[in-house]
Amino acid sequence: MSLIKMQNGGNNSVQLDVERIVLPNGLILLLSENHRIPAVSINAIVKAGSRYESDDQAGLASFVGEMLSEGTHSRTSQQIALAIESVGGIFITAGGYNQSGVSATALSKDFDLALTLTADVLMNAGFPDDRVKQQIDKRIAQIRSRRDEPQNLGLDHFNELIARGHPRHRPEIGYEETIARLSRQELMDFYRRFYIPNNTIIAVVGDIDKAEARRKIEEAFINWRPDPDFIEPSIPEISRQTAPITRFVNVDKAQVNIFIGHLGIKRNNPDYYTLQVLDVILGSSPGFTSRIPRILRDEQGLAYTTYASITRSAGLDPGQFIAYIGTSPEFLPRAIGGIRREIERIVIEDVTEEELEDAKAYLTGSFVFEFETNAQIAAFLVSAEIYGLGFDYLQRYPELINRVSVRDVRRAAQEYIDPENLTVVVVGPVEEQE
């Protein structure tokens, strides 16, 4: 039986057959069969992202996530790498803003190996001293090189300004000074606090038998003990700015990179789907339907790359409403003015029926391509669990988009976008000012 069923009658909805199980130790297990190809993907996440670290430990969560595959009590990093490479599989550990964890893909005949490695790094990460030091040096080099990457540098400044006093204001990668003073003990303390079964979700998708997969997973994690006293740390709420902010950052580059916007929305915002439609109309479509790319790039020739979005970064905490354009220094005033005009226009004017229908068609026609692989489906199942979307979300998505009206778009724009109080960050050959 195929994992994905395309509905007939022109409705691009997707069906999933998902089994949700809570193991005795609190681990949430999501299983879905797909026998189209002999492969399987595992997505194991722990709610242990950078939103849970302090300013003094910036970069800790992502560092711990990356270190998971650098050695366990029974395997070296080289042994882990060689084991998965020997079967042509993929094994990645990482840490992000909301969560950290493991993503593994292998042929279904090698599921046992992928599962064994996943369980080992989640339960038995060792953080060897030599690998910690090596990874600290590597991370510091990455942070230093980031200063020469105008887009990343600009995003760091933008987030710092729109999310002051909130974990969102820090770069996930951390700062040179916070990474330099990380100790193995700090890594272990963070790991022991958050990497517990009752703070973990594992999705397995592919050429498996669900009953057999469940049995194997239960055996693999049978000795992983929960922490009955664990309480997910509370994160302070944050409000959108009430005054305009401007910052110019000088770097010796030929292009200026412009970031304009303010705080965005959470993923569970009831207007998320209306704002997805707004995004496509304003600036997130790769085609000619979005206003900012069409007008500033295609008609005025101000840039190769420009976009705008309020939903792309939505998560457990508010993300960004952000418009970006990279352009030549002589076009700086025109580029800023052009983006400001389009932001204001989406708020004060109705979009056209043609724009609305084009945006809906784009969203409902393209979303199925986000779920073509086992790994994509596994990642979706985890997100559905975290945000309470429901596993029938893919079936409901077209209707959620198609019921958005012109009036809805204008109302949402007026509620969530403030043209009078924008943050503007410019990175390039400019005079520094704030």
C-alpha positions as a Markdown table, in Angstrom:
| # | Residue | x | y | z |
|---|---|---|---|---|
| 1 | Met | 0.0 | 0.0 | 0.0 |
| 2 | Ser | 1.4 | 3.4 | -1.0 |
| 3 | Leu | 2.1 | 5.9 | 1.7 |
| 4 | Ile | 0.8 | 8.9 | -0.2 |
| 5 | Lys | -2.6 | 8.8 | -1.9 |
| 6 | Met | -3.4 | 11.6 | -4.3 |
| 7 | Gln | -7.1 | 12.4 | -4.2 |
| 8 | Asn | -9.1 | 12.5 | -7.4 |
| 9 | Gly | -11.4 | 15.2 | -8.7 |
| 10 | Gly | -8.7 | 17.9 | -8.9 |
| 11 | Asn | -8.1 | 18.0 | -5.1 |
| 12 | Asn | -4.4 | 17.9 | -4.5 |
| 13 | Ser | -4.7 | 16.5 | -1.0 |
| 14 | Val | -2.5 | 13.8 | 0.5 |
| 15 | Gln | -3.4 | 10.9 | 2.7 |
| 16 | Leu | -1.1 | 9.4 | 5.3 |
| 17 | Asp | -1.7 | 6.2 | 7.3 |
| 18 | Val | 0.0 | 7.0 | 10.6 |
| 19 | Glu | 0.2 | 5.1 | 13.9 |
| 20 | Arg | 1.0 | 7.1 | 17.0 |
| 21 | Ile | 2.3 | 5.2 | 20.1 |
| 22 | Val | 3.5 | 6.5 | 23.4 |
| 23 | Leu | 6.0 | 4.0 | 24.9 |
| 24 | Pro | 6.1 | 3.3 | 28.6 |
| 25 | Asn | 9.0 | 5.7 | 29.1 |
| 26 | Gly | 7.1 | 8.5 | 27.5 |
| 27 | Leu | 8.8 | 8.5 | 24.0 |
| 28 | Ile | 6.3 | 9.4 | 21.3 |
| 29 | Leu | 6.6 | 7.1 | 18.2 |
| 30 | Leu | 5.0 | 7.9 | 14.8 |
| 31 | Leu | 5.0 | 5.1 | 12.2 |
| 32 | Ser | 3.9 | 5.1 | 8.6 |
| 33 | Glu | 4.5 | 2.5 | 5.9 |
| 34 | Asn | 5.6 | 3.2 | 2.3 |
| 35 | His | 6.5 | 0.2 | 0.2 |
| 36 | Arg | 7.1 | 2.0 | -3.0 |
| 37 | Ile | 10.9 | 1.8 | -2.6 |
| 38 | Pro | 13.0 | -0.5 | -0.3 |
| 39 | Ala | 14.1 | 2.4 | 2.0 |
| 40 | Val | 13.3 | 3.8 | 5.4 |
| 41 | Ser | 13.9 | 7.2 | 7.1 |
| 42 | Ile | 14.1 | 8.0 | 10.8 |
| 43 | Asn | 13.6 | 11.4 | 12.2 |
| 44 | Ala | 14.3 | 11.6 | 16.0 |
| 45 | Ile | 13.9 | 15.0 | 17.6 |
| 46 | Val | 14.4 | 16.2 | 21.1 |
| 47 | Lys | 12.9 | 19.4 | 22.3 |
| 48 | Ala | 16.3 | 20.8 | 23.1 |
| 49 | Gly | 16.9 | 23.8 | 20.8 |
| 50 | Ser | 18.6 | 27.1 | 21.3 |
| 51 | Arg | 15.4 | 28.6 | 22.7 |
| 52 | Tyr | 16.2 | 26.8 | 25.9 |
| 53 | Glu | 19.8 | 28.1 | 26.4 |
| 54 | Ser | 20.9 | 31.3 | 28.1 |
| 55 | Asp | 22.7 | 34.3 | 26.5 |
| 56 | Asp | 25.9 | 33.2 | 28.3 |
| 57 | Gln | 25.6 | 29.8 | 26.6 |
| 58 | Ala | 24.6 | 30.9 | 23.2 |
| 59 | Gly | 25.3 | 28.1 | 20.7 |
| 60 | Leu | 25.2 | 25.3 | 23.3 |
| 61 | Ala | 22.1 | 23.6 | 21.9 |
| 62 | Ser | 23.3 | 23.4 | 18.4 |
| 63 | Phe | 26.7 | 22.4 | 19.5 |
| 64 | Val | 25.3 | 19.5 | 21.6 |
| 65 | Gly | 23.2 | 18.4 | 18.6 |
| 66 | Glu | 26.2 | 18.3 | 16.3 |
| 67 | Met | 28.3 | 16.5 | 18.9 |
| 68 | Leu | 25.9 | 13.6 | 19.1 |
| 69 | Ser | 27.6 | 11.7 | 16.3 |
| 70 | Glu | 31.1 | 12.5 | 17.5 |
| 71 | Gly | 31.3 | 9.5 | 19.7 |
| 72 | Thr | 29.3 | 7.4 | 22.2 |
| 73 | His | 30.4 | 5.2 | 25.1 |
| 74 | Ser | 30.8 | 2.2 | 22.6 |
| 75 | Arg | 31.5 | 3.9 | 19.2 |
| 76 | Thr | 33.9 | 6.5 | 18.0 |
| 77 | Ser | 32.9 | 9.1 | 15.5 |
| 78 | Gln | 34.8 | 7.2 | 12.8 |
| 79 | Gln | 33.0 | 4.0 | 13.6 |
| 80 | Ile | 29.6 | 5.7 | 13.4 |
| 81 | Ala | 30.5 | 7.3 | 10.0 |
| 82 | Leu | 32.0 | 4.1 | 8.5 |
| 83 | Ala | 29.0 | 2.0 | 9.7 |
| 84 | Ile | 26.4 | 4.2 | 7.9 |
| 85 | Glu | 28.7 | 4.7 | 4.8 |
| 86 | Ser | 29.2 | 1.0 | 4.4 |
| 87 | Val | 25.5 | 0.6 | 3.6 |
| 88 | Gly | 25.2 | 3.8 | 1.6 |
| 89 | Gly | 23.0 | 5.5 | 4.2 |
| 90 | Ile | 22.7 | 9.0 | 5.5 |
| 91 | Phe | 23.1 | 9.8 | 9.2 |
| 92 | Ile | 23.0 | 13.5 | 10.4 |
| 93 | Thr | 22.8 | 15.0 | 13.9 |
| 94 | Ala | 22.1 | 18.7 | 14.4 |
| 95 | Gly | 20.7 | 21.3 | 16.7 |
| 96 | Gly | 18.3 | 24.1 | 15.8 |
| 97 | Tyr | 16.2 | 26.7 | 17.4 |
| 98 | Asn | 13.2 | 24.6 | 18.4 |
| 99 | Gln | 14.7 | 21.2 | 18.6 |
| 100 | Ser | 17.7 | 19.0 | 18.0 |
| 101 | Gly | 18.2 | 15.4 | 17.0 |
| 102 | Val | 18.9 | 12.8 | 14.4 |
| 103 | Ser | 17.9 | 12.2 | 10.8 |
| 104 | Ala | 18.8 | 8.8 | 9.2 |
| 105 | Thr | 18.0 | 7.2 | 5.9 |
| 106 | Ala | 19.0 | 3.7 | 4.7 |
| 107 | Leu | 17.7 | 0.8 | 2.7 |
| 108 | Ser | 15.0 | -1.1 | 4.5 |
| 109 | Lys | 17.3 | -4.1 | 4.9 |
| 110 | Asp | 19.6 | -1.8 | 6.9 |
| 111 | Phe | 16.9 | -0.4 | 9.2 |
| 112 | Asp | 18.4 | -2.2 | 12.2 |
| 113 | Leu | 21.7 | -0.5 | 11.8 |
| 114 | Ala | 20.1 | 3.0 | 11.3 |
| 115 | Leu | 18.0 | 2.4 | 14.4 |
| 116 | Thr | 20.9 | 1.1 | 16.5 |
| 117 | Leu | 23.0 | 4.2 | 15.6 |
| 118 | Thr | 20.1 | 6.5 | 16.3 |
| 119 | Ala | 19.4 | 5.0 | 19.7 |
| 120 | Asp | 23.1 | 4.9 | 20.6 |
| 121 | Val | 23.7 | 8.6 | 20.0 |
| 122 | Leu | 20.5 | 9.7 | 21.7 |
| 123 | Met | 21.1 | 7.6 | 24.8 |
| 124 | Asn | 24.9 | 7.3 | 25.1 |
| 125 | Ala | 26.5 | 10.4 | 23.6 |
| 126 | Gly | 30.0 | 10.6 | 25.1 |
| 127 | Phe | 31.3 | 14.1 | 24.1 |
| 128 | Pro | 35.0 | 13.0 | 24.0 |
| 129 | Asp | 37.3 | 15.7 | 25.1 |
| 130 | Asp | 39.4 | 15.7 | 21.9 |
| 131 | Arg | 36.3 | 15.9 | 19.7 |
| 132 | Val | 34.9 | 18.7 | 21.8 |
| 133 | Lys | 38.0 | 20.8 | 21.4 |
| 134 | Gln | 38.2 | 20.1 | 17.7 |
| 135 | Gln | 34.5 | 21.0 | 17.2 |
| 136 | Ile | 34.9 | 24.2 | 19.3 |
| 137 | Asp | 37.8 | 25.3 | 17.0 |
| 138 | Lys | 35.7 | 24.4 | 13.9 |
| 139 | Arg | 32.6 | 26.3 | 15.3 |
| 140 | Ile | 34.7 | 29.4 | 16.0 |
| 141 | Ala | 36.1 | 29.4 | 12.5 |
| 142 | Gln | 32.5 | 29.2 | 11.2 |
| 143 | Ile | 31.4 | 32.1 | 13.3 |
| 144 | Arg | 34.4 | 34.2 | 12.0 |
| 145 | Ser | 33.6 | 33.3 | 8.4 |
| 146 | Arg | 30.0 | 34.3 | 9.0 |
| 147 | Arg | 31.2 | 37.9 | 9.4 |
| 148 | Asp | 32.2 | 37.9 | 5.8 |
| 149 | Glu | 28.8 | 36.6 | 4.6 |
| 150 | Pro | 26.6 | 39.7 | 4.3 |
| 151 | Gln | 23.3 | 37.8 | 4.2 |
| 152 | Asn | 24.0 | 35.9 | 7.4 |
| 153 | Leu | 25.5 | 38.9 | 9.0 |
| 154 | Gly | 22.5 | 41.0 | 8.1 |
| 155 | Leu | 20.1 | 38.3 | 9.4 |
| 156 | Asp | 22.0 | 38.2 | 12.7 |
| 157 | His | 21.6 | 42.0 | 13.1 |
| 158 | Phe | 18.0 | 41.9 | 12.1 |
| 159 | Asn | 17.1 | 39.2 | 14.6 |
| 160 | Glu | 19.0 | 41.0 | 17.3 |
| 161 | Leu | 16.9 | 44.1 | 16.8 |
| 162 | Ile | 13.4 | 42.6 | 16.4 |
| 163 | Ala | 13.7 | 40.1 | 19.3 |
| 164 | Arg | 15.6 | 42.0 | 22.0 |
| 165 | Gly | 15.4 | 40.2 | 25.3 |
| 166 | His | 14.1 | 37.0 | 23.8 |
| 167 | Pro | 16.0 | 33.8 | 22.7 |
| 168 | Arg | 15.2 | 34.6 | 19.1 |
| 169 | His | 17.7 | 37.5 | 19.1 |
| 170 | Arg | 20.7 | 35.1 | 19.3 |
| 171 | Pro | 22.2 | 33.3 | 16.3 |
| 172 | Glu | 21.8 | 29.5 | 16.8 |
| 173 | Ile | 25.5 | 29.1 | 16.0 |
| 174 | Gly | 26.4 | 31.2 | 19.0 |
| 175 | Tyr | 29.1 | 33.8 | 19.6 |
| 176 | Glu | 32.8 | 33.3 | 19.5 |
| 177 | Glu | 33.2 | 34.1 | 23.2 |
| 178 | Thr | 30.4 | 31.8 | 24.3 |
| 179 | Ile | 31.6 | 28.9 | 22.2 |
| 180 | Ala | 35.2 | 29.4 | 23.3 |
| 181 | Arg | 34.4 | 28.9 | 26.9 |
| 182 | Leu | 32.1 | 25.9 | 26.5 |
| 183 | Ser | 33.1 | 22.9 | 28.7 |
| 184 | Arg | 32.4 | 19.3 | 28.3 |
| 185 | Gln | 30.5 | 19.4 | 31.6 |
| 186 | Glu | 28.1 | 22.1 | 30.2 |
| 187 | Leu | 27.5 | 19.8 | 27.2 |
| 188 | Met | 26.8 | 16.9 | 29.5 |
| 189 | Asp | 24.5 | 18.9 | 31.8 |
| 190 | Phe | 22.4 | 20.1 | 28.8 |
| 191 | Tyr | 22.3 | 16.6 | 27.3 |
| 192 | Arg | 21.3 | 14.9 | 30.5 |
| 193 | Arg | 18.6 | 17.5 | 31.2 |
| 194 | Phe | 16.9 | 17.5 | 27.8 |
| 195 | Tyr | 17.8 | 14.2 | 26.1 |
| 196 | Ile | 15.3 | 12.0 | 27.8 |
| 197 | Pro | 12.5 | 9.8 | 26.3 |
| 198 | Asn | 9.7 | 11.9 | 27.7 |
| 199 | Asn | 11.0 | 14.8 | 25.7 |
| 200 | Thr | 11.5 | 13.0 | 22.4 |
| 201 | Ile | 9.5 | 12.2 | 19.3 |
| 202 | Ile | 10.6 | 9.6 | 16.7 |
| 203 | Ala | 9.0 | 9.2 | 13.3 |
| 204 | Val | 9.8 | 6.2 | 11.1 |
| 205 | Val | 8.6 | 6.2 | 7.5 |
| 206 | Gly | 9.3 | 3.7 | 4.7 |
| 207 | Asp | 9.4 | 0.1 | 3.7 |
| 208 | Ile | 8.6 | -1.3 | 7.2 |
| 209 | Asp | 6.0 | -3.4 | 8.9 |
| 210 | Lys | 4.6 | -1.1 | 11.6 |
| 211 | Ala | 4.2 | -3.9 | 14.2 |
| 212 | Glu | 7.8 | -5.1 | 13.6 |
| 213 | Ala | 9.2 | -1.6 | 13.7 |
| 214 | Arg | 7.5 | -0.9 | 16.9 |
| 215 | Arg | 8.9 | -4.0 | 18.5 |
| 216 | Lys | 12.4 | -3.2 | 17.4 |
| 217 | Ile | 12.2 | 0.4 | 18.6 |
| 218 | Glu | 10.8 | -0.6 | 22.0 |
| 219 | Glu | 13.8 | -3.0 | 22.3 |
| 220 | Ala | 16.3 | -0.3 | 21.2 |
| 221 | Phe | 15.1 | 2.2 | 23.8 |
| 222 | Ile | 14.0 | -0.1 | 26.6 |
| 223 | Asn | 16.8 | 1.1 | 28.9 |
| 224 | Trp | 16.2 | 4.8 | 28.3 |
| 225 | Arg | 14.8 | 6.1 | 31.5 |
| 226 | Pro | 12.5 | 9.0 | 31.7 |
| 227 | Asp | 12.8 | 12.0 | 34.0 |
| 228 | Pro | 9.4 | 12.1 | 35.8 |
| 229 | Asp | 10.2 | 15.6 | 37.2 |
| 230 | Phe | 11.1 | 17.1 | 33.8 |
| 231 | Ile | 9.2 | 20.3 | 33.0 |
| 232 | Glu | 9.7 | 22.1 | 29.7 |
| 233 | Pro | 11.2 | 25.5 | 30.4 |
| 234 | Ser | 8.9 | 28.4 | 29.9 |
| 235 | Ile | 9.9 | 31.0 | 27.3 |
| 236 | Pro | 9.0 | 34.7 | 27.7 |
| 237 | Glu | 6.5 | 36.2 | 25.4 |
| 238 | Ile | 7.7 | 38.9 | 23.0 |
| 239 | Ser | 5.8 | 41.8 | 21.4 |
| 240 | Arg | 6.3 | 43.5 | 18.1 |
| 241 | Gln | 8.3 | 46.8 | 18.1 |
| 242 | Thr | 6.3 | 50.0 | 18.4 |
| 243 | Ala | 8.9 | 52.3 | 16.8 |
| 244 | Pro | 11.0 | 52.2 | 13.6 |
| 245 | Ile | 14.6 | 50.9 | 13.9 |
| 246 | Thr | 17.5 | 51.4 | 11.4 |
| 247 | Arg | 21.0 | 50.0 | 11.4 |
| 248 | Phe | 23.7 | 50.3 | 8.7 |
| 249 | Val | 26.6 | 47.8 | 8.9 |
| 250 | Asn | 29.7 | 48.4 | 6.9 |
| 251 | Val | 31.4 | 45.5 | 5.1 |
| 252 | Asp | 33.7 | 45.7 | 2.1 |
| 253 | Lys | 31.5 | 44.1 | -0.5 |
| 254 | Ala | 30.2 | 45.3 | -3.9 |
| 255 | Gln | 26.5 | 44.7 | -3.1 |
| 256 | Val | 24.2 | 46.1 | -0.4 |
| 257 | Asn | 22.0 | 43.6 | 1.4 |
| 258 | Ile | 18.8 | 45.1 | 2.8 |
| 259 | Phe | 16.5 | 43.5 | 5.4 |
| 260 | Ile | 13.2 | 45.2 | 6.2 |
| 261 | Gly | 10.5 | 43.9 | 8.6 |
| 262 | His | 9.7 | 43.2 | 12.2 |
| 263 | Leu | 8.6 | 40.3 | 14.5 |
| 264 | Gly | 6.3 | 37.7 | 12.8 |
| 265 | Ile | 3.9 | 35.0 | 14.0 |
| 266 | Lys | 3.9 | 31.6 | 15.7 |
| 267 | Arg | 3.2 | 28.5 | 13.6 |
| 268 | Asn | -0.1 | 27.9 | 15.5 |
| 269 | Asn | -1.5 | 31.3 | 14.6 |
| 270 | Pro | -5.1 | 30.8 | 13.3 |
| 271 | Asp | -4.3 | 33.2 | 10.4 |
| 272 | Tyr | -1.3 | 31.2 | 9.3 |
| 273 | Tyr | -3.0 | 30.0 | 6.1 |
| 274 | Thr | -4.3 | 33.4 | 5.2 |
| 275 | Leu | -0.8 | 34.8 | 5.7 |
| 276 | Gln | 0.7 | 32.0 | 3.5 |
| 277 | Val | -1.6 | 33.4 | 0.7 |
| 278 | Leu | -0.4 | 36.9 | 1.5 |
| 279 | Asp | 3.2 | 35.7 | 1.3 |
| 280 | Val | 2.8 | 34.4 | -2.2 |
| 281 | Ile | 1.2 | 37.6 | -3.3 |
| 282 | Leu | 3.7 | 39.9 | -1.6 |
| 283 | Gly | 7.0 | 38.1 | -2.1 |
| 284 | Ser | 7.5 | 34.3 | -1.6 |
| 285 | Ser | 6.6 | 32.8 | -5.0 |
| 286 | Pro | 9.4 | 31.8 | -7.3 |
| 287 | Gly | 7.4 | 32.8 | -10.4 |
| 288 | Phe | 5.9 | 36.1 | -11.6 |
| 289 | Thr | 3.0 | 36.2 | -9.2 |
| 290 | Ser | 4.7 | 37.9 | -6.3 |
| 291 | Arg | 4.7 | 41.7 | -6.3 |
| 292 | Ile | 8.1 | 42.4 | -4.8 |
| 293 | Pro | 10.1 | 40.1 | -7.1 |
| 294 | Arg | 8.0 | 41.1 | -10.1 |
| 295 | Ile | 8.2 | 44.9 | -9.6 |
| 296 | Leu | 11.7 | 45.3 | -8.1 |
| 297 | Arg | 13.5 | 42.5 | -9.9 |
| 298 | Asp | 11.8 | 41.9 | -13.2 |
| 299 | Glu | 10.4 | 45.3 | -14.0 |
| 300 | Gln | 12.9 | 47.7 | -12.4 |
| 301 | Gly | 16.0 | 45.5 | -12.6 |
| 302 | Leu | 17.1 | 46.4 | -9.1 |
| 303 | Ala | 18.2 | 42.9 | -8.0 |
| 304 | Tyr | 18.7 | 39.3 | -8.8 |
| 305 | Thr | 17.3 | 38.1 | -5.5 |
| 306 | Thr | 14.4 | 39.6 | -3.5 |
| 307 | Tyr | 11.7 | 38.0 | -1.4 |
| 308 | Ala | 9.3 | 38.6 | 1.5 |
| 309 | Ser | 7.6 | 36.3 | 4.0 |
| 310 | Ile | 5.9 | 36.2 | 7.3 |
| 311 | Thr | 5.2 | 32.5 | 7.6 |
| 312 | Arg | 8.5 | 30.9 | 6.6 |
| 313 | Ser | 10.1 | 31.2 | 10.0 |
| 314 | Ala | 7.0 | 30.7 | 12.1 |
| 315 | Gly | 7.6 | 28.3 | 14.9 |
| 316 | Leu | 7.0 | 27.7 | 18.6 |
| 317 | Asp | 7.9 | 31.4 | 19.0 |
| 318 | Pro | 7.2 | 34.3 | 16.6 |
| 319 | Gly | 9.4 | 34.3 | 13.6 |
| 320 | Gln | 10.2 | 37.1 | 11.3 |
| 321 | Phe | 8.2 | 39.3 | 8.9 |
| 322 | Ile | 11.0 | 40.0 | 6.5 |
| 323 | Ala | 11.6 | 41.4 | 3.1 |
| 324 | Tyr | 15.1 | 41.1 | 1.6 |
| 325 | Ile | 16.8 | 42.5 | -1.5 |
| 326 | Gly | 20.4 | 42.5 | -2.6 |
| 327 | Thr | 21.2 | 45.3 | -4.9 |
| 328 | Ser | 23.9 | 47.7 | -6.1 |
| 329 | Pro | 24.8 | 50.6 | -3.7 |
| 330 | Glu | 23.4 | 53.2 | -6.2 |
| 331 | Phe | 20.0 | 51.6 | -6.0 |
| 332 | Leu | 19.8 | 51.6 | -2.2 |
| 333 | Pro | 17.2 | 54.4 | -1.8 |
| 334 | Arg | 15.1 | 53.0 | -4.6 |
| 335 | Ala | 15.2 | 49.5 | -3.2 |
| 336 | Ile | 14.2 | 50.5 | 0.3 |
| 337 | Gly | 11.5 | 52.8 | -1.0 |
| 338 | Gly | 10.2 | 50.1 | -3.3 |
| 339 | Ile | 9.9 | 47.5 | -0.6 |
| 340 | Arg | 8.3 | 50.0 | 1.8 |
| 341 | Arg | 5.7 | 50.9 | -0.9 |
| 342 | Glu | 4.7 | 47.2 | -1.4 |
| 343 | Ile | 4.5 | 46.5 | 2.3 |
| 344 | Glu | 2.2 | 49.5 | 2.7 |
| 345 | Arg | 0.1 | 48.6 | -0.3 |
| 346 | Ile | -0.6 | 45.1 | 0.9 |
| 347 | Val | -1.9 | 46.7 | 4.1 |
| 348 | Ile | -4.0 | 49.5 | 2.7 |
| 349 | Glu | -5.4 | 48.0 | -0.5 |
| 350 | Asp | -7.3 | 44.8 | -1.3 |
| 351 | Val | -5.4 | 42.3 | -3.4 |
| 352 | Thr | -7.0 | 41.4 | -6.7 |
| 353 | Glu | -9.1 | 38.3 | -7.2 |
| 354 | Glu | -6.6 | 37.2 | -9.9 |
| 355 | Glu | -3.7 | 37.5 | -7.4 |
| 356 | Leu | -5.7 | 35.6 | -4.8 |
| 357 | Glu | -6.6 | 32.8 | -7.1 |
| 358 | Asp | -3.1 | 32.6 | -8.5 |
| 359 | Ala | -1.7 | 32.3 | -5.0 |
| 360 | Lys | -4.1 | 29.6 | -4.0 |
| 361 | Ala | -3.3 | 27.6 | -7.1 |
| 362 | Tyr | 0.4 | 27.9 | -6.4 |
| 363 | Leu | 0.1 | 26.8 | -2.8 |
| 364 | Thr | -2.3 | 23.9 | -3.4 |
| 365 | Gly | -0.5 | 22.8 | -6.5 |
| 366 | Ser | 3.0 | 22.8 | -5.1 |
| 367 | Phe | 2.6 | 21.6 | -1.5 |
| 368 | Val | 2.5 | 17.9 | -2.4 |
| 369 | Phe | 6.1 | 18.2 | -3.7 |
| 370 | Glu | 7.2 | 18.9 | -0.1 |
| 371 | Phe | 6.3 | 15.2 | 0.8 |
| 372 | Glu | 7.9 | 13.2 | -2.0 |
| 373 | Thr | 10.5 | 11.4 | 0.2 |
| 374 | Asn | 10.4 | 9.3 | 3.3 |
| 375 | Ala | 12.6 | 11.8 | 5.0 |
| 376 | Gln | 10.3 | 14.7 | 4.1 |
| 377 | Ile | 7.3 | 12.8 | 5.4 |
| 378 | Ala | 9.1 | 11.8 | 8.7 |
| 379 | Ala | 10.0 | 15.5 | 9.3 |
| 380 | Phe | 6.4 | 16.5 | 8.6 |
| 381 | Leu | 5.0 | 13.9 | 11.1 |
| 382 | Val | 7.3 | 15.4 | 13.8 |
| 383 | Ser | 6.1 | 18.9 | 13.0 |
| 384 | Ala | 2.5 | 17.7 | 13.0 |
| 385 | Glu | 3.0 | 16.3 | 16.5 |
| 386 | Ile | 4.8 | 19.4 | 17.8 |
| 387 | Tyr | 2.3 | 21.9 | 16.5 |
| 388 | Gly | -0.8 | 19.8 | 16.9 |
| 389 | Leu | -1.7 | 19.9 | 13.2 |
| 390 | Gly | -3.2 | 16.5 | 13.1 |
| 391 | Phe | -2.1 | 13.7 | 10.8 |
| 392 | Asp | -5.0 | 14.5 | 8.4 |
| 393 | Tyr | -3.5 | 17.9 | 7.9 |
| 394 | Leu | -2.3 | 17.1 | 4.4 |
| 395 | Gln | -5.9 | 16.2 | 3.4 |
| 396 | Arg | -7.2 | 19.4 | 5.0 |
| 397 | Tyr | -4.6 | 21.8 | 3.6 |
| 398 | Pro | -6.2 | 22.6 | 0.2 |
| 399 | Glu | -9.4 | 23.6 | 1.9 |
| 400 | Leu | -7.6 | 25.7 | 4.5 |
| 401 | Ile | -6.0 | 27.6 | 1.6 |
| 402 | Asn | -9.0 | 27.7 | -0.7 |
| 403 | Arg | -11.3 | 29.3 | 1.8 |
| 404 | Val | -9.1 | 32.4 | 2.2 |
| 405 | Ser | -10.8 | 35.5 | 0.8 |
| 406 | Val | -9.6 | 39.0 | -0.4 |
| 407 | Arg | -11.1 | 40.4 | 2.8 |
| 408 | Asp | -9.2 | 37.8 | 4.9 |
| 409 | Val | -5.9 | 38.9 | 3.3 |
| 410 | Arg | -6.5 | 42.6 | 4.0 |
| 411 | Arg | -7.6 | 41.9 | 7.6 |
| 412 | Ala | -4.5 | 39.7 | 8.3 |
| 413 | Ala | -2.2 | 42.3 | 6.7 |
| 414 | Gln | -3.6 | 45.0 | 8.9 |
| 415 | Glu | -3.2 | 42.9 | 12.0 |
| 416 | Tyr | 0.2 | 41.4 | 11.5 |
| 417 | Ile | 2.1 | 43.9 | 9.4 |
| 418 | Asp | 3.0 | 47.4 | 10.6 |
| 419 | Pro | 4.4 | 49.6 | 7.8 |
| 420 | Glu | 5.0 | 52.5 | 10.2 |
| 421 | Asn | 7.3 | 50.6 | 12.6 |
| 422 | Leu | 9.8 | 48.6 | 10.6 |
| 423 | Thr | 13.3 | 47.5 | 11.3 |
| 424 | Val | 15.7 | 48.3 | 8.4 |
| 425 | Val | 19.1 | 46.7 | 8.3 |
| 426 | Val | 21.6 | 47.5 | 5.5 |
| 427 | Val | 24.8 | 45.6 | 5.2 |
| 428 | Gly | 27.4 | 46.6 | 2.6 |
| 429 | Pro | 29.7 | 49.5 | 1.5 |
| 430 | Val | 27.8 | 52.0 | 3.7 |
| 431 | Glu | 28.6 | 54.3 | 6.5 |
| 432 | Glu | 27.7 | 52.6 | 9.8 |
| 433 | Gln | 24.9 | 54.2 | 11.7 |
| 434 | Glu | 22.0 | 53.4 | 14.0 |
